[in-house]
Amino acid sequence: MDTQHWRAVITAAQAGDRRALDELVAGWLPLVYNIVGRALNGHADVDDVVQETMLRAVGHLGSLRDPDSFRSWLVAIAMRQIRDRARRKTPDRLEETAASDFAELTVLRLQLEGQRREVAEAVRWLDDEDRQLLSLWWLEVAGELTRRELAAAVGITRQHAAVRVQRMKERLETSRGIVRALDGACPGLSELTGRWDGRPDSVWRKRLARHIRGCGYCGGTREAVVPAERLLAGIALVPLPVGFTLSLAFGGKTAAAATAAGSAGWSAKLLGALTKPAVAVTAGATIVAGGAYVVTRPPDAPPPRAAIAPTAAATPEPPRSSAPPAPTPRSSPPATKKTDPYGTVVDAVDRAPDPNARPAALPRRPESGITSTGGPKAVMQHRGDRVTLTGRGYVLVRWQISPRSRPGALVMPSWTGLEGRLFHVASGGWRRMDDPLPGAPNGYATGMGGPDIGYAVLPPGTQQMWQNEYFYLDGTVTLTQNERGCDYGLTVFPSDRDAVVRDINEGPADGAIRYGLVRDTGTDSAPVPQYVTRSAPADPATVPQRSRV
């Protein structure tokens, strides 16, 4: 986390900067969603609790004295909402089924296998209090929270938190044993569970745990059990589900006035409406997952035509002015169509082309050559490794992902200090990194990993990279390796157009998986890298995904 950046964003949001407030909400929503989702295991109330948490955070932002404490303050609000929800539960609501089991969601969306899947599924067997604590400890292990923040969110001392976490871990290990045993073929266990309705609860946890302790088949460990904290460290935040919407309305006030007034400034009717996803189109701020974006509008602005979540094949259009165009006198010449300025087109999540589809012709761009501070072959294998490229010509960035060493969330490399222009022109290397690998060795199923070793997980909305990615530079830029979760390396080569053309045209006929893909339009509307900026941030890993250059 870039503390300095978020301090500036929080301060600006408190002062009434709507853009800063948008960034603040969008940036911290995934953390809140994961805490609430895991604590409630995907119960139907998850969306409501997330909504109420963010609403209260925005409504009381003006009361936050120290921006550096924002994260622990926000997490504490989320935990209070979770506990309030538990107190509000009535007997008739206890039998409600979950809207979507968060354990299953974690397994599916992060492609967890083996013991990582086992840990995620074991969460179902924990009591509410343990599950709430686990939702925080999980994030502590993943580096998203500190122990001090965990203790503050629960409202206990760090020493007491250590005791609580240890007890919760013991029950989690018991639950892992249950998940492992239920995947087995023990006849005694099958007989015992014949009366079980399939719903995990504390009573059946104790019964099954007793059986496992006295059963040679279920109690026998058939593989080395990896400690939960080592497994959780490689599991990323679960992305927001596509279609998830968050609505925050500010009335006619500025953001600063809203935070100063708190929720008392809103009517009860409005507060009730804000928890209903149906009103997300007309609310003051909208966040849509699957390429999350935020738009704030005063209530007197005309409503948008529709709120459409970005798809896997398209990039959301930039926000357009809601003001109607001024009438043009008949005597005036027709207005010329303005082209989008450089940098408004960015890559979106895309589908792999047909393996036998030949690439389009690569447009010609002027080349005078690229110089690299890393020489003709810069190998970047560690966080913070960087190379500065200068000149006019093509650059190859070759990917090597090593989930066998460390799977999990992948923090993308970033381009910073850009002077001039940078385009993403082609993808090659005979395969996308998520292509199945025939006869994959050592547990790999694709270049992103496999069920035996775990997977590299891209940030939501990030385009799947190919083995070779080609860029065209006219100016200077620095590329930084931001490895933090999954282990990966980059090799950077100054290249030329002829080499790009040869690579992308070596397809299945030559024994490769697929032909390459041309992305260059030959104009300024060609895609730019998703993680690029003209600034030089202290931590390059904080470059926004959808940069504007």
C-alpha positions, 0 to 999 in steps of 0.5 A: 500500500502506498501510504503517501498516495492514500493519505493525499486521496483521503485528505482531498476527499475530506476537503470535498474532492469528488474524484478523490472520494470516487478513488477512495471508495473504489480502491477500498471496496474489494477489501471490505467485500472480502472481509464481509464476504468471508465473515458471513460466508456469502450470506444474502446479507453480504451486499447490504453489510458492504453497502452500509459499511461504505455508506457509514465510512463516507458519511463519517469521513470528516471525523477521521483525524489521522488519514494514516489510520483510515484502513484500521478505521474502515475495517473496524466499521465493517466489523461493527456492521457484521456484529450488528447484523448478527445481533439483528438476526431473528430465528426465522432468518437463521434458516436462510440459505446463502446467496452464494457460498463465499468458500465456493466463490473463493475456490472458483474465482481464484482457481484454488486446488489442493490444500488451498481449496481445502482451507477455503472450504474449511471456513464453512465449518467455523462458527460465526465468531471464528469466521469473523476473526478468520476474515481479518487474519486471512488478510493479515497473512496476505499482507493486507492488514497488520496485527494492530489493525486486526486487534483494533477491528475486533476491539481487543488488545494485541495479546488477546488477539494472539490468543484468539487467533491461535484458538481459531487456527486450531479449529480451522485445522480441525475443519481442514481435517473434516474437509479432507476426510469427507473427500475420502472413502472411509466406510465408517464416515459414510455411515456416520454422515448418512443422517447428516443434511450436508450443512456444516455446523458446530455439532457435526464438526464435533461429531466428525472430529471425534470420528477422525481422531479415532479412525485410522483411515481418516486420521492417517495423513496421506500428504504433508499438511502445509500450515494454513498461513503459508497457504493463505499468503498466496491467495489473493483478494476475491474479485468483486462479482460481475454485476455487484453495484454500490450506491452512495448518494450525496444529495445536493451537498459536496462530499465534504458537506456530506461527511461533515453532516454524516448520515443525519443529513440524509432522509431515512427513505433515501438511506433505505433506497441506497441498499437496493441495487435496483437504484444504482443507476440513479444514485450519486456514485456507481461502482460496477465490478468486472472492470470497476469504475466510479461515477458521481453525479449531483441529483439534478444531473440527467440520468445516464442512458444505462448502467452497463457493466464492462464485458470481457470483450470491450473497454468502458467508454470514458464518461461523457458530458451530460450537458446537451449539445448547443444548437448549431446555426444552419449557416455554420459549417458542419462540426468536424469530428474530434478524434480521441486524444492519445491514451484514451484507448486501453486494453480490456480483458479479451478472449483468445483468438482461434488458434488457426486465425492468422494475425492482421498485418502489422502497421509500419512505424518509424524505427531508429532503435531503442537503447536499454539501461539493461542492455540487449537482454534485461532479466528482471526477476525480483520486485523493484528491478527496472529498466529504462528504455529510450528511442523510437522502435519496438520492445519485447517483454517476455513472461516467465511465471513460476507458481511452483515457487509461489502461486497466488495474486500477481502484481502487474509490472508498470510503465512510469515516467513516460515521455512521448508515446507508448503503444501495445502493438502485438502479442506472440510467443506461440501461446497465451499464458493461460493456454493449455500446455500439452504434456505439461511437466511438473504439475503445470496445466497452463503457463499460469500454473496448474491444480498441483502447484496452484495458479497465478491470478491476475488482478480483475480486469487485467488483460491476459498476457501472452508469452511475448508482448510487444510494445512500440516506444517513441520517447522514454519510459521505465518498466518496473517488475512489481512481483509481490504475490505470485513469482514471475520474471520478465526479460526485456529485449529491444527489437524491431518490426521484422522480428515481431512479424516473424514471431506472430506468424509462427503458428500451429503449422510450426508446432506452436499452440496459436498464431499471434495477435496484432493490436496496433491500429497504426494510429494514436488509437492503438492500445496503450499498456494498462499500467502506464503513467507519466508520473514517477511514483515512489512505489510503481506498483500503485500505478492505476490499472486504467491510466490516462496518458 
